[in-house]
Amino acid sequence: MTVGLIIRDGTNTPRAISELIIRDGTNTARTITELWIRDTNNVPRLVFNPGGSATLSCAVSPSIVSGSTVGTGTVTTDAATAVGSGGTAPYTYAWSLVTHSAVTPPTADTASAASTTFTQTGIAPSTVEDATWICTVTDALSNTADSDPITSIFVDLS
């Protein structure tokens, strides 16, 4: 979610805010470095920050994770880890399944953590299944960013 403040001049032309100055009780100018407003749910929203925190983003590594088994039909991959940056910490994470090739959808084992493994059950012998995932990071101001898709590969080697 992006929240902004638009200031318009007397001709209704939008003007960028590059500096806010407020005077205190002694008429001393005080520079405002951040301006926060609460929304209707009482959630603070950063409106003005000329230094600017970087745009929220989410990177996941590695881009492909895999796991294998011999005859059990259940495979768990190596871990994938998401890292949020920019925005306002702390961050929360949510892994989402985008597509999969199996009859039974795989699961993210710790779907609300930065790092997770993926598990696929019901894999037939000598079968390869795959799935595509994204991770959504949410910052303290409820802004969100999605990672690039990653792939999980599940193999039964029997």
ABEGO torsion letter per residue (X at the ends): XBBBBBBBBAAGBBBBBABBBBBBAAGBBBBBABBBBBBAAGBBBBABBAAEBBBBBBBBOBABBBBBBBGAGBBBBBBBBBBBBEEBOBBBBBBBBABBABABBBBBABAABABBBBBBBGBBBGBBBBBBBBBBBBBAAGBBBBBBBBBBBBBBAX
